[in-house]
Amino acid sequence: MYLQCGKFRLSLERPLIMGVINVTPDSFSDGGRYVLTEQAVAHARALIEEGADILDIGGESTRPGALPVTLDEERRRVLPVLERLADCGVPVSVDTQKPEVMREAVAAGASMINDINALAAPGALEAVVGTSAAACLMHKQGDPQTMQQAPRYADVVKEVRDFLATRVEAAQRGGVDRERLVIDPGFGFGKTLEHNLALLRELAQIAALGVPVLAGLSRKSMLGKITGREAGERVFASIAAAVIAVENGARIVRAHDVAATRDALAVWNAVRGKH
Ligand code: HH2
């Protein structure tokens, strides 16, 4: 299995690691902005050293309760980082829901668009169609501000799988080759702990759609609920979740702790990988 990802053709024979770079400051001063770009670029380079196969840059937090940022603000956060990483040697993904940011990001060298809205916004599919960028289609129920208030499903695995199948079809009908698509059940996006656990347990049912599955479990609050630990102390739990996800069919793991994830997946690959 391969993923066409901009100028990169990524083999998915072994599971890949997508390293997370957040460009989401508390300070909006100009000095703060320069520092923010420099920090993000340095963090990106460190994650490449640690073994990230893909980088994911995000300028808008999508954590439960997070507020949206304006188009201009998101642009100012993401584009300078992207430009500095154009020749970093690994594909760079941009985590955005905004079609304008998608278009400008691809023009500035992004190899992938990671959209928690599965390219459903007007103009989103069109922003990706005429390019060679990959697209990650993610499931969510509701919006980040309110999604954790009362998530409800009759059958979470079936509903997420059917939604992803529909979005893959829509993307293909719109002109995006299947080889450019990735699907993601969207752990924590309008899901209770039980919903998240059911999706992780039954991830093979999502992988059966035949499109590479990306799993984002790193440091998520579901791991806090299980272990009682704060976000910065969830590395061991994140590794356990990443290994289970890969065991159940995920081909890309979105991770903050790249070095630890790389070692864990190297062991998985030595045991389970094709030789
Ligand atoms: N999770 C977050 C953001 N973007 N994209 C995809 N495809 N899948 C995810 O699970 C996903 C995502 C939110 O993760 P969180 O830990 O709340 O914040 P961040 O990872 O940006 O630090």
Boltz pocket constraint, residues with backbone or C-beta under 6 A from the ligand:
constraints:
  - pocket:
      binder: B
      contacts: [[A, 20], [A, 22], [A, 58], [A, 61], [A, 62], [A, 63], [A, 64], [A, 95], [A, 114], [A, 115], [A, 116], [A, 136], [A, 138], [A, 184], [A, 186], [A, 187], [A, 214], [A, 215], [A, 216], [A, 217], [A, 218], [A, 219], [A, 220], [A, 254]]
      max_distance: 6.0
